[in-house]
């Protein structure tokens, strides 16, 4: 028992639960699938650790729901393990997800040995790690994602400023975004695949617990899931907007993309407190605020050089190619400008960065910074 306790990684499990961002939005679901399917719900990290320890070594894997579950499920299985039921199922379905808090990508190795249900080799894990590193540099995931090793492959996790699932359309947008992102790197790394299941009630292996799936042999041992990179708790506003702006059907004919070069007077932006703040404190501009800056300026005549001018003030983080790539993504997708009230909200605040506050937010007629430079309202509200 004492030996098992030394192996059991309490700190990593707690970090994983915190990273998923469920607190205040719903319950956390824990699952096992063998020797009999079982389920539990918790509302804090300590109970998650306790329940995971109860199952350690008794099952091939302990899993956790990626998105928070509706509180009603907690009443069915509160802080304890129970068999997963049939007729009145106590396991979460897509309809039980009220908020999206995390983007999750599962990268597996494809080989003859893996098909025979043996664990991955170290060489195979290096392939899935390269794919995870490539994926983590995709638009929206860069600077906000964490890489984990599941024991037989790798995960990429990225916290999102919570999205309320108030319609079936949101779930479709989320699936479309995840699939498109996965497709962008498909084929770049041979011998791996990204699991295409992006449903809202998805579960993943609980980081810090042991993966005992398959038959361990020499060179292919069981492994404990762990964080490859330090968990980033920053909730991405960029991902929030990229998901909400996904088109899963033909775009509505009454709403067209914004013009790519709007006539304006950029000098008027010198009066905008947000622009002033970005210039004065470039090292405090978080990734969500930088995204908001780009959505406001990219469409304006002369706006792209203006974005680079402000971005390069941060000498440590500025990169011309990365900046240009994000600008291109914003313009091609037609993202709407992030509004002033959103820029000044808590959701745009990241650990170690600053919080923008506008003293004129209740009096300025412009609802977004870009409107200070334009001669007309671009969007109908």
N, C-alpha and C positions, 0 to 999 in steps of 0.2 A: 504493500500500500504506500509506504513512504517513498519507494523508488518511483512509483507512478506519479505521486504528487510532484516530485522534482521535475518530471517530464512535462507535466500539465502546465500550459503557458497561460496563466491568468491574465497577465498584463496585455498580451496580444489579443485575447478574446475581448477584453474590455475596450481596447482601441477599435476593434472591428465594429462592435455594437455602436460606439459613439460615431464612428465614421459614417455609418448608414443613416444617421440623422433622424431617428424615429421619435425621439423624445418630444412630447407635446402634440404629436400628429397621429399617434396610434400605437398599437402594440407590436411587439417583435415576436415572430413565429419561429419556433425551433422544430426541426423534423429529423426523424430517422426512418430508414426504409427497411432495415433488417435487424434482427431475425423476424420481427413483426413491425409494420409501420406504426410509428408513434408520433404524437404532436404535443407541443406545450406552448404557452404564451406567457411572455414576461413584459414588464414595463420599466425595467432597470437593468444595468449591467451586472450587478451582483447576483441577481437571480439567474441570469443567463449563464454566468460562470458556474454556479452551483448545479444547475440542471445539466450542463455539458459534462461536468465532472461525474455525475451519476451514470452517464452513458459511456464515458471514456473506456475503451477496450471491450465494450459489449456489442458494438455495431461496427460496420465498415465505414461509417461516416456520420457526422453530425452536421446538419444543414441549418441555415438561417434564411428567412425571407428577406429579399433585397429591399422591398418597399414596406412601409408600415401597414399593419392590418387594422381593420375597423375594430373599435373597442368592444363591440358586442361579442367577438370571438373569445375575448379574455374570460368572459363569464363561463364559457363552456369548459375551458381547461386553464384555470388560474394558477400559475407558478408551480405546475406539476406535470409529469408525463402521463398521458393517457393513450390507449390504442386509437389510431385513426379510425373513425367510424364510417359507416357506409351510407345508410339512408339519410340520416341527418348529419351530414359530414361536418366534422369540426376542424377540417383543414381549409385554409383560405383559397378562394377562387378569384379570378380577375375582378368580379363584381364586388369583392370585399376590400378593394384597394381604393382609398380616397385621396391619397397624395403620392406623387412621384418625388422621391428624394435622391435617387442615385441612378446613374447609368452604369450598367454592368455588362462586361464582355468576357466570355469564357473561351479560352484558346486551348485546344487539345492537339496532341501529336497524333499523326496518322502513320501507322506502321503495322506490319504483320504481327509483331509481338503484342502491340496494344490491342489488336483485334482478337487476339487469343486471351485477352483479359489479364496480361501481365502488367505490373506498374511500369512507368516510363523509365528509361535510362537517363543518365546525366547528359549524354549527347542530345537525346531527344528534347530534354528540358531546355537546353540552350536554344534550340530552334523555336520553341514556343515563347521563350523569353525575348528573342529578337523580334518576333511578331508583336509581342506586347509592347515593346519599346517603340516600334514603328506606329502602332495604333495610338499610343499615348501622345504622339506628336500631331495627331489630327486636329483640325479646327475645333475649338471648343474644349477638347481634352487636354491640349497643351497647357501647362502651368496649373492644372487643377485635378490631375489624375494620380492614382496610386496603383502600383503594380504589386500583385501578390502571387505567390506560388501555391497552387492547390495540392501539390504533391505529385501530380501526374501531368500538370500543365500550368498555365498562368492565367490570372485574371487581370483585367483593368477596371478599376472602380473610379467613378468621378461624381462627387456630391453635386447636387443641383439645387439652386434656389427653389424651394418646394413648388410643385405644380399641382393645383387642385384638379382632380379627375372628376369634373362635373358633367362629363358626357362621354359616350363611347368614342367620339371623335378624338379625344385626348389620347386614349389608348392606342388608336390607329396611328396618330402622329408620332407617338413615342416609338412604336415598333418600326415605322418607316425610317425615322432618324437613325435608330440603332442599326437597321439593316443596311441603309445607305453608307453609314460610317464603316461597317464591316466590309462592305463591297469595295470600298476605296483601297483597302490593302490586300484584298483577296488575290492570291497568286504571287504576291511579292516575296513570301517566304515559303519554300517548298516543304512539304511534309507536315503541314499544320492546317487546321480548319477552325473557324469561329462558329461555335454553336449558334444556329439560326433562331433559336427559341427566345423571343424577347417579350414574352407575355408579362403582364403586370404582377402576377402572383408568383413569379419566378423565385426559386431558392438557390442558394450557393453554399459551398462548404464553409463552415465556420472556421475562420483563420485562428490558428493556435491549437486546433485539434488535429488528431492523427487521421490520415487517409489510409485506410486498410482495405481499399477496394482492390479486388483481383487476387492473384496468387503471387506472393513475393518470392523471387529467386535471386541468385547471385547477380549483382549488377543492376537489379531492379527491386530495390527495397521499398517497404512502406516508409512514408515520410510524414512529418508534421507540417501542416500548411503554415506559411509564414509571410510576412511583409517583405518584399524585395526592396521597395523604396519606403521611406518614412511616410506614414499616412498624412495626407493633406486634407485638412478639415474645411478648407475654403469652399463655399458653395458657389458654383459657377452661375452667374447671371447670363453669360454668353450661351451656355447650354440651354438654360431656361427659355431664352428667346428662339434659339435655333429649333428646339422641339416644337414650340407653339407655332412657328412659322412654316413647319413642314406642310407640304401639299400631298394629300393621299389620294386625291381625285383631281379631275380637271379643274384648274383654277376658275373661280367665279368671273364671268365676263364683265361684271360691273365694277370689279376692283382690279386695276392694272398695276404693274410695277411702277415704282417711282422713276422719274426721269433721271438719267445718269449724269446729267450736267445741268444743274439749275442755275440760271442767272441770279446773281446775288452781289452783295457788298460785304466781303469778308471782314473789312475793317470794323464793321458794326459788332463783330463777335468779341472785340476787345473789351466791350462793356459787360459781357456775360461773366458772372462770378464763377461759373464752372470752368470756363476756359482760363480765367485768371488763376484759379486754384491749380489746375493741371500744369500751368506754366511755372507757378511759384513752388509747388511741391511735387515734382515729377516722381520722386522716389516713393511717395505715398499713394500714387494712383494704382488702385487694385486692378486685377484683370477684368472684372465686371465693369468698372468705371471706364477703363480703356476701351472696352467693347462699346460702351455707351457713347464715348467720344467719337468713335469711328462711324457708328450708325447716324450720327448727327451731321457729320462733315463730309463723308465720302461722296455724296451726291451733288455737292455744291461746286460751282465753277471755281477751279483752283483749290478745291478741298483736299485732294490727295496730297499734294506737296505740303499743305498746311498740317495734315495729320502727321507726316514724317517730321516736320519742323518741331512739333510739340513732343512727339514720341522720342526723338533723339536727345531730348533734354535729360532723359534717364540713361546715363552712359553705361550703366551696368546691365540693363535688360534690353536695350534697343538693338534690333536686328532688322536691316532693311528688307530682306527677303521675307521674313516672318510677318512683318507689318504689311507688306504688299499683298501677301497671300490672304490675310484676314480681310483687308480692304476689298479684294476681289470677291471673296466669299459673300461679304455684305452686299455689294452692288449686284452681283449676279442673282442672289436670292431675293433681293428687294426688301430687306428687313426695314421695318419702320423705325424712326428715331426713338431712342429711349427718352421718355419724358422726364422733365425736371424733378417731379415728385419721386419718381423711381430712383433717379440719380442720388437723391438726398435720403433715400430710405436705408433701413438697417440691412436689407438684403444685399446691398452693394458693398458692405463693410467686410473686409477680410482680416484675419489675424496678422499683425505686423504691418498693416497698411493703414491709411487714414480714412476718415469719414468726411465726405463733403457736406457742407451746410451752406445754404443760400439765404442771405438775409432779406432778399427781395422776392422770395418764392410766392408770396401771397399777393404781390402787387404787379409783378412783371406780366405783360399781356402774352408773352411767348410761352407756350406750354412745353416747348423743347428748345434747347439752345439754337438749333439750326434756323428756327423761325425768326430769330433776331436779325439774320442776314438776308432772308428772302423777302420778296415784295408781295407774296401772296401765301395763303395757307395751302400746303401741299396735300394734306389729307383732309377728307371730310370726317367730322367727328359726330 
